[in-house]
Amino acid sequence: MDDLITKGAVEVTGLLARGEVSVEELVQALEARIAVVDPVVNALPTRCFDRARKVRPVAPLHGLPVAIKDLTPTAGVRTTYGSTIYADHVPQADGHLVERVEAAGGAIYAKSNTPEFGAGAQTFNAVFGITRNPWNTALTPAGSSGGAAVALKTGMAWLAHGSDLGGSLRNPASFCGIVGLRPAPGRVPRGPSADPWGSLSVDGPMARSVADTALFLDALSGWDTREALSLPAPDTSFLASAQAPRLPRRVAFSPDLGGLTPVDPEVAEICAAAARRLEAIGVVVEEASPDFSGAHETFQTLRALGFAAGHADHLRDHRDKLKGSVIWNTEKGLALSGEEVGRALRHRGVLMGRMRAFMEGYDLLLSPATIVPAFPVEQEHVTECAGVTFDTYIDWLAIAYAITLTGHPALSLPCGFTAAGLPVGLQMVGGWQGEAALLSAAAALEADLGLDAGPIDPRGPA
C-alpha cells in the first residue's frame, strides 16, 4: 500500500502545507489505490480527478482530496442521489457544503455510493449496485454513508463527507471501524434544502481518527447566511480540542438507552468494556439513560413528514422508479393528519427537555452506535435482534435516531471487535452544541483503546 495512503489526514495536510508533497502526488496515489480496491467494494462509483487537480490549496486542508456523498449536488459532476430518476443528472451548481469544502482547500475527487435518496441503512441502489464491507465483502457497510466509510477504511480517502438522519453516518462508521461525527444542527451547511428549517438530517465529517474528523469539521464549519440554522465557527478550532485529549469527569452508559431497543449481547458487552476502560482511568461511569419513551412514534412521524416534503413529486411522477421503502415512507407522510404531526412535534420538545436535564449531571452519554455487527449484503435491513422482531425497516436504528431527536452531537468511535473480527462502534453523545468537548473526550478514549486506525485491504468471507 502506498505510504501516503497509510498516513492520516492531519499528517498529510502538514506535508502539503510545508510543500513536502503535492496535490498531484495525492491524486495519483488515490487513482492507483481506487483502481485496485474499488472494483472489489464499489464505494466511489463517480470520480472527478481533474476537478481535484484544479483546487486552490489554502488552509486548513491545503489541497487534501475529499470524497463527497452522492446526495450532495456537485456542479459538473454526475450526482444521482442513488436514484435511476437522476441516473444521468449533472448539477449546474454546487451544494453549500461543496462550496465550503473547496473554500477550505479541499480537493473534491469522487462521489461516494449511497442508497436511493439515502433511505435505509444499507448501501445499494439500482444505479451503481451494492457497496461491500472491507472487513468481509459478503457483508454490508451499513448506510446511508456506506460508500464514504468504506473508502476511508480501504485507503481510498483521507476524509469523506457523510450525512445522518437516523444514524446514516454513525452506522457505517461502526460497521467499518472508522470515526463518524453527527454534529449539532447548523454546525455544517446542508443547503440548498427543500426544508431549510429542518434539523433532523445533518451533514458531518468522517475519517479514520478523531483528530482527522476534527480537522474536517473545522473545514466544514462556519456561518452561512443562506442556512437557516447556521452556527458560527468556534474561537478554538475543533482540531485543537481533539489534540488536547481530556477525560470527562462523569459519564452515563446505557447498553440499550433505557430499554428503548434490543441489542445484540456481544455488541453490548464490547461497548460496556469500553466504558469500563474509562472507569479504570478515573472517570465516574454510571449506568443510566434519559427517558426515551415515545421516541419511536415521534421519529417515524417526523421522518415520514420529511419524505412527504422531499419525495411527493417523485412518487407522483416516477413511482415505478422508486424502491418500496421510499414509497412506503412517502405515502406514510402524505397520509399524516395535523394531529399526528402536532403530537410528534410536541413530543420531540419533551424528549429534548429530558435530554438537556439528564446531561446536566453527565459530560457524556455512551451507548452502542449500532445494535448489531455487519450483516449480509443480500439483507436489506435488520428484521430482528435478541429475539425481538421489528415492524418496519427503520426500527433497528432506534439507538441512533433517539439521539437525533434531541439535537445533541454524537460520535461513533471504534471500540472493539466481535469474535468474528467485525468492528463495533461506541456512540458518544455530547452536551448541547458540545462538539469540542466531545472530540476531546473521544480522543482520550481512542488513545487508551489503542486500536489500529490504519486502512485495510478488502477481505473476503472467512
BALO-520504 format. One record per residue: x, y, z of N, C-alpha, C in turn. Coordinates in steps of 0.2 Angstrom, whole numbers, padded with zeros to 4 digits, always signed. Each point is the difference from the previous one (the first is absolute). Layout:
BEGIN
XYZXYZXYZ ...
! end
This chain:
BEGIN
+0004-0006+0000-0004+0006+0000+0004+0006+0000 -0001+0005-0004+0004+0006-0001+0000+0003+0007 +0006+0003+0002+0002+0003+0006-0005+0006+0001 -0002+0004-0005-0004+0006+0002-0007-0003+0002 -0002-0005-0003-0007-0003+0002+0000-0001+0007 +0005-0003+0003+0000-0002+0007+0000+0005+0005 +0002+0006-0002+0000+0006+0004-0007+0003+0002 +0000+0003+0006-0006+0004+0001-0001+0006-0003 -0006+0003+0000-0002+0006-0003+0004+0006+0003 +0001+0000+0006+0004+0006+0004+0007+0000-0003 +0003-0006+0000+0007-0001-0002+0001+0002-0007 -0005-0002-0005+0001+0002-0007-0001+0007-0001 -0005+0003+0004-0001+0008-0001+0006+0003+0002 +0004-0002+0005+0006+0003+0002+0005-0001-0005 +0001-0006-0004+0004-0001-0005-0001+0005-0006 -0007+0001-0001-0002+0005-0006+0002+0007+0002 -0001+0002+0006+0001+0007+0003+0008+0001-0001 +0004-0005+0001+0007+0002+0000+0003-0002-0007 -0004-0001-0005+0002-0002-0006+0004-0006-0001 -0001-0005+0004+0004-0006+0000-0004-0005-0004 -0006+0001-0002-0004-0004-0005-0004+0004-0003 -0002-0001-0006-0005+0004-0004-0007-0003-0001 -0004+0004-0002-0007-0003-0001+0000-0005-0006 +0004+0001-0005+0001-0005-0005+0002-0006+0002 +0005-0001+0005+0002-0006+0002-0006-0004+0004 -0004+0004+0004-0005-0003+0004-0005-0002-0005 -0002+0003-0005-0005-0002-0005+0002-0006-0003 +0007-0001-0002+0003-0006-0004-0001-0006+0005 +0002+0002+0007-0001-0006+0004-0007-0003+0001 -0005+0005+0000-0007-0002+0000-0002-0004-0006 +0002+0003-0006-0001-0004-0006+0002-0007+0000 +0006-0001+0002+0003-0006+0000-0004-0005+0005 -0001+0003+0006-0003-0004+0005-0007-0002-0002 -0004+0005-0002-0007-0001-0002+0000-0006-0006 +0004+0001-0005+0000-0005-0005+0001-0007+0002 +0003-0001+0006+0001-0007+0003-0005-0002+0004 -0003+0005+0004-0004-0002+0006-0008+0001-0002 -0001+0005-0004-0007+0001-0001-0004-0005-0004 +0003-0003-0004-0004-0006-0004-0002-0005+0005 +0003-0001+0006-0002-0005+0005-0006+0003+0005 +0001+0006+0001-0005+0003+0005-0005+0005-0002 +0001+0003-0006-0005+0004-0003-0002+0006+0004 +0005+0004+0003-0002+0005+0004+0000+0007-0003 +0004+0001-0005+0001+0007-0004-0002-0001-0007 -0006-0001-0002-0002-0001-0007+0002+0005-0005 +0000+0007+0003+0001+0006-0004+0006+0003+0002 +0004+0001-0005+0007+0004+0002+0001+0006-0005 +0003+0005+0003+0001+0006-0003+0007+0003+0001 +0005-0004-0002+0007+0001+0002+0002+0007-0003 -0002+0002-0006+0002+0006-0003-0002+0006+0004 -0006-0001+0003-0003+0006+0005+0005+0001+0006 +0002-0006+0002+0004+0000+0006+0007+0004-0001 +0003-0001-0006+0006+0002-0002+0000+0008-0001 -0006+0003+0000-0001+0007-0001-0001+0004+0007 +0000-0004+0005-0001+0003+0007+0005+0006+0001 -0003+0005+0004+0004+0005+0003+0002-0002+0007 +0007-0002+0001+0002-0003+0006+0001+0004+0006 -0005+0002+0003+0000+0005+0005-0002-0004+0007 +0002+0003+0006-0002-0003+0006-0007+0000+0001 -0003-0005+0004+0004-0005+0004+0002-0006-0004 -0003-0001-0005+0001-0007-0004+0006+0000-0005 +0002+0006-0002+0006+0001-0004+0000-0005-0006 -0006-0002-0003+0000-0004-0006-0001-0007+0001 -0002-0002+0006-0001-0007+0002-0006-0002-0004 +0000-0006-0003-0006-0003-0004-0005-0002+0005 -0007+0002-0002-0005-0002+0004-0006-0003-0004 -0003-0005+0003-0006-0004-0004-0006+0003+0003 -0005+0001-0005-0006+0003+0002-0006-0005-0002 -0004-0001+0005-0006-0004+0000-0004+0001-0006 -0003-0005-0004-0004+0001-0006-0007+0003+0001 -0001+0003+0006-0006+0003+0002+0000+0008-0001 +0007+0002-0001+0001+0007+0000+0002+0003-0007 -0004+0005-0003+0002+0002-0006+0007+0002-0001 +0003-0002-0006+0007+0002-0001+0000+0003-0007 +0001+0006-0001-0001+0003-0007+0005-0003-0005 -0003-0002-0006+0004-0004-0005+0002-0007+0001 -0002-0003+0006+0001-0007+0001-0006-0003+0001 -0001-0006-0003-0006-0004+0001-0002-0001+0007 -0006+0001+0001-0002+0000+0007-0007-0004+0000 -0001-0006+0002-0006-0004-0001-0004-0001+0006 +0002+0002+0006-0004-0001+0006-0002-0008+0000 +0004-0004-0003-0002-0007+0000-0006-0002-0003 -0003+0004-0005-0006-0001-0003+0000+0000-0007 -0003-0005-0003+0000+0000-0008-0004+0006-0003 -0004+0003+0004-0003+0007-0002+0005+0005-0002 +0006+0000+0004+0005+0004-0001+0007-0003-0003 -0001-0006-0003+0006-0004-0002+0005+0004-0004 -0003+0005-0004+0005+0004-0005+0000+0007+0002 -0002+0002+0006-0001+0007+0003+0007+0003+0001 +0002+0006-0003+0006+0003+0001-0002+0007+0003 +0000+0002+0006-0002+0006+0003+0004+0006-0003 -0003+0006-0001+0003+0006-0002+0003+0004+0006 -0002-0001+0006+0003+0003+0006+0002-0004+0005 +0004+0002+0004+0002-0004+0006-0004+0001+0006 -0001-0006+0004-0003+0001+0006+0005+0005+0005 -0003+0003+0005+0003+0004+0004+0006-0004+0004 +0000-0006+0001+0005-0004+0003+0006+0000-0005 -0001-0002-0006+0005+0000-0005+0004+0006-0001 -0004+0006+0000+0003+0006+0000+0005+0001+0006 -0003-0002+0006+0004+0001+0006+0007-0004+0000 -0001-0007-0002+0006-0004-0001+0005+0003-0004 -0002+0002-0006+0005+0003-0005+0003+0007+0003 -0004+0004+0003+0003+0006+0003+0005-0001+0006 -0001-0006+0003+0005-0002+0005+0006-0004-0003 +0001+0000-0006+0005-0003-0003-0001-0008-0002 -0006-0002+0001-0001-0007-0002+0000-0002-0007 +0003-0005-0002+0000-0002-0007-0005-0006-0001 -0006+0002-0003-0005-0005-0001+0001-0004-0006 +0001-0007+0001+0002-0004-0005-0005-0006-0002 -0005-0001+0005-0004-0006-0001-0007+0001+0003 -0005-0003-0002-0007-0001+0004+0000-0007+0002 -0002+0000+0007-0001-0007+0003-0007-0003-0001 +0000-0006+0000-0007-0004-0001-0004+0001+0006 -0007+0000-0002-0005+0001+0006-0006-0004-0003 -0005-0002+0005-0006-0003-0002-0005+0006-0004 -0005-0002-0003-0004+0004-0003-0003+0005+0004 +0002+0007-0001-0002+0006+0004+0002-0001+0007 +0005-0004+0001+0002-0001+0007-0004-0004+0005 -0005-0003-0003-0005-0004+0004+0002-0007+0001 +0001-0002+0007+0001-0006+0002+0008-0001+0001 +0001-0003+0006+0007-0001+0002+0004-0006-0003 -0001+0000-0007+0004-0005-0004+0002+0003-0006 +0006+0000-0002+0002+0004-0006+0000-0004-0006 -0006+0000-0004-0001-0002-0007-0005+0004-0003 +0001+0000-0007-0005+0003-0004+0000-0003-0007 -0005+0002-0004-0001-0003-0007+0004+0004-0005 +0004+0005+0002+0004+0003-0004+0007-0003+0000 +0003+0000+0006+0007-0003+0001+0001-0007+0003 -0006-0002+0003+0001-0007+0003+0002+0001+0007 +0003-0006+0003+0001-0001+0007+0007+0002+0002 +0001+0003+0006+0006+0002+0003+0001-0005+0005 +0006-0003+0000+0002-0005+0005+0005+0002+0005 -0001-0004+0006+0004+0002+0006+0007-0003-0001 +0005+0004+0001+0007-0002-0001+0002-0006+0005 -0003+0000+0006+0002-0005+0005-0002-0007-0002 -0006+0000-0004-0002-0006-0003-0005+0002-0006 +0002-0002-0006-0003+0003-0006-0007-0003-0001 -0002-0005+0004-0006-0003+0000-0005+0004+0004 +0002+0005+0004-0004+0003+0004-0001+0008-0002 -0005+0003+0003-0001+0007-0002+0004+0005+0005 +0002+0006-0003+0003+0005+0004-0005+0004+0004 -0007-0002-0001-0005+0004+0003-0001+0006-0005 -0004+0005+0002-0001+0006-0004-0004+0005+0004 -0001+0006-0003+0000+0001-0007+0007+0003-0002 +0005+0001+0004+0006+0003-0001+0005-0006-0001 -0002-0006-0003+0004-0006+0000+0006+0001-0005 -0001+0003-0005+0005+0001-0005+0006+0004+0003 -0002+0005+0004+0005+0004+0003+0004-0004+0005 -0003-0004+0004+0003-0003+0006+0005-0006-0003 -0002-0003-0006+0004-0005-0003+0006+0003-0003 -0001+0006-0004+0006+0003-0003+0005+0002+0005 -0002+0002+0006+0005+0002+0006+0003-0006+0002 -0003-0005+0001+0003-0006+0003+0004-0004-0004 -0001+0001-0007+0004-0003-0005+0006+0004-0003 +0001+0006+0003+0005+0004-0002-0001+0004-0007 -0007+0000-0002-0002+0004-0006-0002+0007+0002 +0001+0002+0006-0002+0007+0003+0004+0001+0006 +0002+0007+0001+0002+0002+0006-0006+0003+0004 -0004+0003-0003-0006+0003+0003-0006-0001-0005 -0006-0001+0003-0006-0001-0004-0006+0003+0004 -0004+0003-0004-0006+0003+0002-0005-0005+0001 -0004+0001+0005-0006-0005+0001-0006+0005+0003 -0006-0003+0000-0006+0003+0003-0003-0005+0004 -0004+0003+0005-0003-0005+0005-0007+0003+0002 -0005-0004-0001-0007+0001+0002-0002-0005+0006 +0001-0006-0002-0002-0005+0006+0006-0005+0001 +0006+0003-0001+0006-0004+0001+0004-0001-0006 -0002+0003-0006+0003-0001-0006+0008+0001-0001 +0002+0004+0005+0008+0001+0001+0003-0004+0005 -0004-0001+0006+0003-0004+0005+0000-0007-0001 -0005-0003-0003-0001-0007-0002+0006-0003-0004 +0001+0004-0006+0006-0002-0004+0007+0000+0004 +0000+0005+0004+0007+0001+0004+0001-0006+0004 -0006-0002+0004+0001-0006+0004+0001-0006-0004 -0003-0001-0005+0001-0007-0004+0006+0000-0004 +0004+0006-0001+0006+0000-0004+0006+0001+0005 -0001+0002+0006+0005+0002+0004+0004+0006-0001 -0004+0005-0001+0003+0007-0001-0004+0005+0005 +0002+0006-0001-0004+0005+0005-0005+0004-0004 -0006+0001+0002-0005+0004-0003-0003+0005+0005 +0000+0006-0001-0003+0005+0004-0007+0003-0003 -0005-0001+0004-0006+0004-0002+0000+0006+0004 +0001+0006-0003+0000+0006+0004-0006+0003+0002 +0000+0005+0004-0007+0004+0001-0003+0003-0006 -0006+0000+0000-0003+0003-0006+0002+0008-0001 +0002+0001-0006+0003+0007-0001+0007+0000+0000 +0003-0005+0002+0008+0001+0001+0003-0001-0007 -0003-0004-0005+0002-0001-0007-0005+0002-0005 +0002+0004-0005-0006+0001-0005-0002-0006-0003 -0007+0000-0002-0003-0005-0003-0005+0002-0006 +0000+0006-0001-0004+0003-0006+0003-0001-0007 -0004+0002-0005-0007+0002+0001-0004-0005+0001 -0005+0001+0004-0005-0005+0003-0007+0002-0001 -0004-0006-0001-0007+0002-0001-0003+0002+0007 +0003-0002+0006-0002+0002+0006+0006+0003+0004 +0001+0006-0001+0006+0003+0003+0000+0001+0008 -0006-0001+0003-0001+0000+0007+0001-0007+0003 +0000-0005-0004+0001-0007+0002+0006-0001+0004 -0001-0004+0006+0006-0001+0004+0001-0007+0001 -0004-0005-0003+0002-0007+0001+0006-0002-0004 +0000+0002-0006+0006-0003-0004+0005+0006+0000 +0006-0003+0001+0006+0005+0000+0006-0003-0004 +0004+0004-0002+0006-0003-0003+0006+0000+0004 +0005-0004-0001+0006+0000+0005+0006-0004-0003 +0005+0001+0004+0007-0003-0002+0001-0007+0002 +0003-0004-0004+0002-0007+0001+0008+0000-0001 +0003-0004+0004+0007-0001-0001+0003-0006+0003 +0006-0002+0000+0002-0006+0004+0002+0001+0007 +0001+0007+0002+0002+0001+0007-0004+0006+0002 +0000+0001+0007-0004+0006+0003+0003+0006-0003 +0007+0001+0000+0003+0006-0002-0001+0002-0007 +0000-0005-0004-0002+0001-0007-0007+0002-0001 -0004-0003+0004-0008+0002+0000+0000+0008+0002 +0003+0001+0005+0000+0007+0003+0003+0005-0006 +0005-0002-0003+0003+0005-0005-0005+0001-0006 -0004-0005-0002-0005+0000-0005-0006+0004+0003 -0002+0000+0006-0005+0004+0003+0002+0007+0000 +0006+0002+0001+0002+0007-0001-0001+0002-0007 +0002-0004-0005-0001+0002-0007-0007+0001-0001 -0005-0004+0003-0007+0001-0002-0004+0005+0004 +0003+0002+0005-0004+0004+0005+0001+0008-0002 -0005+0003+0002+0000+0008+0000-0007+0003-0003 +0000+0006+0002-0007+0004-0002-0001+0000-0007 -0006-0001-0002-0003+0000-0007-0007+0004+0000 +0000+0006-0003-0006+0003+0001-0006-0003-0004 +0002-0005-0004-0006-0004-0004-0003-0005+0004 +0003-0002+0006-0002-0006+0004-0004+0003+0005 -0006-0003+0001-0004+0003+0005+0002-0001+0007 +0004-0006+0001+0002-0002+0007+0007+0001+0001 +0004+0004-0004+0007+0000+0000+0003+0003+0006 +0005-0004+0002+0004+0002+0006+0007+0003-0002 +0003+0004+0004+0006+0003-0001+0006-0005+0002 +0006+0000-0003+0005-0004+0001+0002+0002+0008 +0003-0005+0003+0002+0001+0007+0007+0004+0000 +0001+0004+0006+0006+0004+0000+0006-0005+0000 +0000-0006+0003+0005-0005+0000-0002-0005-0004 +0005-0002-0005-0002-0005-0005-0001-0007+0003 -0004-0003-0003-0002-0007+0002+0006-0005+0000 +0005+0001-0005+0006-0004+0000+0004+0002+0007 +0000+0006+0002+0004+0001+0006-0003-0003+0006 -0007-0001+0000-0003-0003+0005+0001-0008+0000 +0000-0003-0006+0002-0007-0001+0007-0001+0002 +0004+0005-0001+0008-0001+0001+0001+0001+0007 -0005+0002+0004+0001+0001+0008-0005-0005+0003 +0002-0006+0000-0005-0005+0003-0001+0001+0007 -0007+0000+0002-0001+0001+0007-0006-0005+0002 +0001-0003+0005-0005-0005+0002-0006+0003+0003 -0006-0002-0001-0005+0003+0003+0000-0002+0008 -0004+0003+0004+0000-0001+0007-0005-0006+0002 -0006+0001-0004-0006-0005+0002-0003-0001-0006 -0001-0006-0002-0004-0002-0006-0005-0005+0002 -0006-0001-0004-0005-0005+0001+0001-0005-0006 -0001-0006+0002+0000-0005-0006-0006-0004+0001 -0003-0001-0006-0006-0004-0001+0000-0005-0006 +0000-0006+0001+0001-0005-0005-0006+0000-0005 -0006+0003+0002-0006+0000-0004-0004+0006+0001 +0003+0006+0002-0004+0006+0001-0006-0001+0004 +0001-0003+0006-0005-0001+0005-0006-0005-0003 +0002-0005-0003-0005-0005-0003-0003+0002-0006 +0002+0005-0003-0003+0003-0007+0000-0006-0005 +0006-0003+0000+0001-0005-0006+0003-0006+0002 -0001-0006-0003+0005-0006+0001+0006+0002-0003 +0006-0004+0003+0006+0001-0002+0004-0007+0000 +0003-0002-0005+0004-0006+0000+0005+0000+0006 -0001-0006+0004+0004+0000+0006+0008+0001-0001 +0002-0003-0006+0008+0001-0001+0001+0008-0001 -0004+0003-0004+0001+0007-0001+0000+0004+0007 -0005-0001+0004-0001+0003+0006+0006-0001+0005 +0002-0006+0000+0006-0001+0004+0006+0003-0002 +0002+0001-0007+0005+0003-0002+0000+0008+0002 -0006+0003-0001-0001+0007+0002+0001+0001+0007 -0003-0005+0004+0001+0000+0007+0007+0000+0003 +0004-0004-0004+0007-0001+0002+0004+0007-0002 -0002+0003-0005+0003+0007-0001-0002+0005+0005 -0006+0000+0002-0002+0004+0006+0004-0002+0006 +0001-0006+0001+0004-0002+0006+0008+0002+0000 +0002+0001-0007+0007+0003-0001+0000+0007+0003 -0005+0004-0001+0000+0006+0003+0000+0000+0007 -0004-0004+0003-0001-0001+0007+0007-0001+0003 +0004-0005-0003+0006-0002+0002+0005+0006+0000 -0001+0005-0004+0005+0006+0000-0003+0006+0004 -0005-0001+0004-0002+0005+0004-0006+0004-0001 -0004-0003-0005-0006+0004-0002-0006-0004+0004 -0004+0004+0003-0006-0003+0003-0005-0002-0005 -0002-0006+0000-0004-0003-0005-0006-0003+0003 -0006+0002-0002-0006-0002+0003-0005-0003-0005 -0003-0005+0001-0005-0003-0005-0007+0004+0001 -0001+0004-0005-0006+0004+0001-0002+0003-0007 -0006+0002-0001-0002+0002-0007-0006+0005+0001 +0000+0005-0004-0006+0004+0000-0007-0004-0002 -0005+0003+0001-0007-0004-0002-0001+0001-0007 +0001-0005-0004-0002+0001-0007-0007-0003-0002 -0004-0001+0004-0007-0002-0001-0003+0004-0005 -0003-0002-0005-0003+0004-0005+0004+0001-0006 +0006-0002+0000+0005+0002-0005-0002-0004-0007 -0002-0006+0001-0001-0003-0007-0006+0003-0004 -0005+0002+0003-0006+0003-0003+0002+0007-0003 +0004+0003+0005+0002+0007-0002+0004+0000-0006 +0005-0004+0000+0005+0000-0006-0004-0003-0006 -0004-0005+0000-0003-0003-0006-0004+0006-0003 -0004+0004+0004-0004+0005-0002+0004+0005-0004 +0005+0003+0004+0004+0005-0003+0004-0002-0006 +0002-0006+0000+0004-0002-0006-0005-0001-0006 -0006-0002+0001-0005-0001-0005-0002+0007-0003 -0001+0005+0005-0001+0007-0002+0005+0002-0005 +0007-0001+0002+0005+0002-0005+0000-0003-0007 -0002-0007+0000+0000-0003-0006-0006+0003-0004 -0006+0001+0003-0005+0004-0004+0002+0006-0003 +0004+0004+0004+0002+0006-0003+0005+0000-0005 +0005-0005+0000+0005-0001-0005-0001-0005-0006 -0005-0004+0001-0001-0005-0005-0007-0001-0003 -0005+0005+0002-0007-0001-0003+0000+0001-0007 +0004+0004-0003+0001+0001-0007+0003-0006-0004 +0005-0003+0004+0003-0006-0003-0006-0006+0000 -0004+0000+0005-0005-0006+0001-0005+0001-0006 -0002+0007-0001-0005+0001-0005+0002-0001-0007 +0007+0002-0001+0002-0001-0007+0004-0006-0002 +0003-0003+0005+0005-0005-0001-0001-0006+0004 -0006-0002+0002-0001-0005+0005+0003-0007-0002 +0000-0001-0006+0003-0006-0003+0008-0001+0001 +0003+0006+0001+0007+0000+0001+0002+0001+0008 -0004-0001+0004+0001+0001+0007+0000-0007+0004 +0005-0001+0004+0000-0006+0004-0006+0000+0005 -0002-0006+0002-0006-0001+0005+0001+0004+0006 +0005+0001+0003+0001+0003+0007-0001+0008-0001 +0002+0003-0006-0001+0007-0001-0007+0001-0002 -0004-0004-0003-0007+0000-0001-0004+0000+0006 +0002-0005+0004-0003-0001+0007+0000+0006+0004 +0007+0003+0001+0001+0006+0004-0004+0006-0003 +0000+0001-0006-0003+0006-0003-0007-0001+0001 -0003-0005-0002-0008-0001+0001-0002+0001+0007 +0004-0003+0005-0001+0001+0007+0000+0007+0002 +0005+0004-0003+0000+0007+0001-0006+0004-0002 -0002-0002-0006-0006+0004-0004-0006-0002+0004 -0001-0005+0003-0006-0002+0004+0000+0002+0007 +0005+0004+0002+0000+0002+0007-0005+0006+0001 -0003+0000+0006-0005+0005+0002+0004+0005+0004 -0004+0006+0000+0003+0006+0004+0001-0002+0007 -0004-0004+0003+0000-0002+0007+0006-0004+0001 +0002-0005-0005+0006-0004+0001+0006+0004-0001 +0000+0004-0004+0006+0004-0001+0001+0005+0006 -0005+0003+0003+0000+0004+0006+0003-0004+0006 -0003-0006+0000+0002-0004+0006+0007-0002+0000 +0003-0001-0006+0007-0002-0001+0004+0006+0001 -0002+0006-0002+0004+0006+0001+0001+0001+0008 -0006+0000+0003+0000+0001+0007+0004-0005+0004 +0000-0006-0002+0003-0005+0004+0008+0000-0002 +0002+0003-0005+0007+0001-0001+0002+0005+0004 -0004+0005+0002+0002+0005+0005+0001-0003+0007 -0004-0005+0001+0000-0003+0007+0007-0004+0000 +0001-0004-0005+0006-0004+0000+0007+0005+0000 +0000+0005-0003+0005+0005+0000+0001+0003+0007 -0006+0001+0004+0001+0003+0007+0002-0006+0004 -0002-0006-0001+0003-0005+0005+0007-0001-0001 +0002+0000-0007+0008-0001-0001+0004+0006+0003 -0003+0006-0001+0004+0006+0003+0001-0001+0008 -0006-0002+0003+0000-0001+0007+0005-0005+0002 +0000-0006-0003+0004-0006+0001+0007+0002+0000 +0002+0004-0006+0007+0002-0001+0003+0005+0005 -0004+0003+0004+0002+0004+0005+0004-0004+0005 -0001-0006+0001+0004-0004+0005+0005-0004-0004 +0001+0000-0006+0005-0004-0003+0004+0004-0006 +0006-0002-0001+0004+0003-0006-0002-0003-0006 -0001-0007+0000-0001-0004-0006-0006-0005+0002 -0003-0002-0006-0004-0006+0001+0003-0005-0005 +0001-0006+0002+0003-0005-0004-0005-0006-0001 +0000-0003-0006-0004-0005-0002+0003-0004-0006 -0002-0006-0002+0002-0002-0007-0002+0005-0005 +0004+0000-0005-0002+0004-0006-0005-0003-0004 +0000-0007-0001-0004-0004-0003-0002-0006+0004 -0006-0003-0001-0002-0006+0004+0003-0007-0002 +0003+0000-0006+0002-0006-0003+0007+0001-0003 +0004-0005-0002+0006+0001-0004-0003-0001-0007 +0005+0001-0005-0002+0000-0007-0004-0007-0002 -0005+0001-0005-0004-0006-0002+0001+0000-0007 -0003-0006-0003+0001-0001-0007-0002+0005-0005 +0003+0001-0005-0002+0005-0005-0006-0002-0004 -0002-0006+0000-0007-0002-0003-0006+0002+0004 +0001+0002+0007-0005+0002+0005-0001+0007+0000 -0006+0003-0002-0001+0007-0001+0001+0004+0007 -0003-0004+0005+0000+0003+0007+0000-0005+0005 +0001+0002+0006+0000-0005+0006-0008-0001+0002 -0002-0006+0000-0007-0002+0001-0001-0002+0007 +0005-0002+0004-0001-0002+0007+0007+0000+0004 +0000+0001+0006+0006+0001+0004-0002-0003+0007 +0004-0004+0003+0000-0003+0007-0007-0002+0001 -0003-0004-0005-0007-0002+0001-0006+0004-0002 +0002+0007-0001-0006+0004-0002+0000+0002-0007 -0006-0001-0003-0002+0001-0007-0002+0007-0001 +0003+0003-0005-0001+0007-0002-0006+0001-0005 -0004+0005+0001-0006+0001-0004+0002+0004-0007 +0005+0004+0000+0001+0004-0006+0008+0000-0001 +0002+0002-0006+0007+0000-0002+0004+0004+0004 -0002+0005+0004+0004+0005+0004+0000-0001+0007 -0004-0005+0003-0001-0001+0007+0007-0002+0003 +0004-0003-0004+0007-0003+0003+0004+0006+0001 -0001+0006-0002+0004+0006+0001-0002+0004+0006 -0004-0002+0004-0002+0004+0005+0005+0003+0005 +0006-0004+0001+0005+0002+0004+0004+0006-0002 -0001+0001-0007+0003+0006-0003-0005+0006-0001 -0006-0002-0002-0005+0005-0002-0003+0003+0007 +0000-0003+0005-0002+0003+0007+0005+0006+0001 +0006+0000-0001+0005+0005+0001-0002+0006-0005 -0001-0002-0006-0002+0005-0005-0005+0004+0002 -0005-0002+0003-0006+0004+0002+0002+0005+0005 +0005-0001+0004+0002+0005+0005+0005+0005-0002 +0003-0001-0006+0004+0006-0003+0007+0000+0003 +0002-0005+0004+0006+0000+0003+0005-0003-0005 +0007+0002+0000+0005-0003-0004+0001-0007+0002 +0002-0004-0005+0001-0007+0002+0006-0003-0005 +0004-0003+0003+0006-0003-0003+0000-0008+0000 +0002-0003-0005+0001-0007+0000+0008-0001+0000 +0002-0004+0006+0007-0001+0000+0001-0007+0000 +0005-0003-0004+0002-0007+0000+0002-0002+0007 -0003-0005+0003+0001-0002+0007+0002-0007+0001 +0000-0004-0005+0001-0008+0001-0002-0004-0006 +0001-0006+0000-0002-0005-0005-0004-0006+0003 -0004-0002-0004-0004-0006+0001+0005-0006+0000 -0003-0006+0002+0004-0006-0001+0001-0002-0007 -0004+0003-0005+0001-0001-0007+0004+0005-0003 +0003+0004+0004+0005+0005-0003-0003+0006-0003 -0007+0002+0002-0003+0006-0003+0000+0005+0005 +0001+0006-0002+0001+0006+0004-0007+0002+0003 +0000+0003+0006-0005+0003+0004+0001+0007+0002 -0005+0004-0001+0001+0007+0002-0004+0002+0006 +0003+0004+0004-0003+0003+0006-0003+0007-0001 -0006+0001+0001-0003+0006-0001+0001+0005+0006 +0004+0005-0001+0001+0005+0005-0004+0006-0001 -0004+0002+0004-0005+0006-0001+0003+0006+0005 +0001+0005-0003+0002+0006+0004-0006+0005+0002 +0002+0005+0004-0004+0005+0002-0003+0004-0006 -0004+0005+0001-0004+0004-0005+0006+0004-0004 +0000-0001-0006+0005+0003-0004+0007-0001+0002 +0001-0005+0003+0007-0002+0004+0005-0004-0004 +0000+0001-0007+0005-0004-0004+0007+0001+0003 +0002+0005+0002+0007+0001+0002+0002-0005+0006 -0004+0001+0005+0001-0005+0006-0001-0007-0002 -0004-0002-0004-0002-0006-0002+0007-0003-0004 +0002+0004-0005+0006-0002-0003+0006-0001+0004 +0001+0004+0005+0005-0001+0005+0000-0006+0004 -0006-0001+0003-0001-0007+0003+0001-0006-0004 -0003+0001-0006+0001-0006-0005+0007-0001-0001 +0004+0005-0001+0007-0001-0001+0004-0003+0006 -0002+0001+0006+0002-0003+0006-0001-0007+0000 -0006-0002-0002-0002-0007+0001+0003-0004-0006 +0001+0003-0006+0003-0003-0006+0007-0001+0002 +0004+0004+0003+0007-0001+0002+0000-0006+0005 -0005+0000+0005+0001-0006+0005-0002-0007-0004 -0005+0000-0004-0001-0006-0004+0005-0002-0004 +0004+0004-0003+0006-0002-0004-0002-0004-0006 -0006+0001-0003-0001-0004-0006+0003+0002-0006 +0002-0004-0005+0003+0002-0006-0005+0004-0005 +0002+0006-0001-0005+0004-0004+0002+0000-0008 +0005-0004-0002+0002+0000-0006-0004-0003-0005 +0001+0001-0007-0005-0003-0005+0002-0008-0001 -0005-0003-0002+0001-0007-0002-0002-0002-0007 +0003-0006-0002-0002-0002-0007-0007-0004+0001 -0004+0000-0004-0006-0004+0000+0001-0007+0001 -0004-0003+0005+0000-0007+0002-0006-0004-0002 +0001-0006-0003-0006-0004-0002-0003-0003+0006 -0005-0004-0001-0003-0004+0005+0005-0005+0003 -0001+0000+0007+0005-0005+0003-0002-0007-0001 
! end
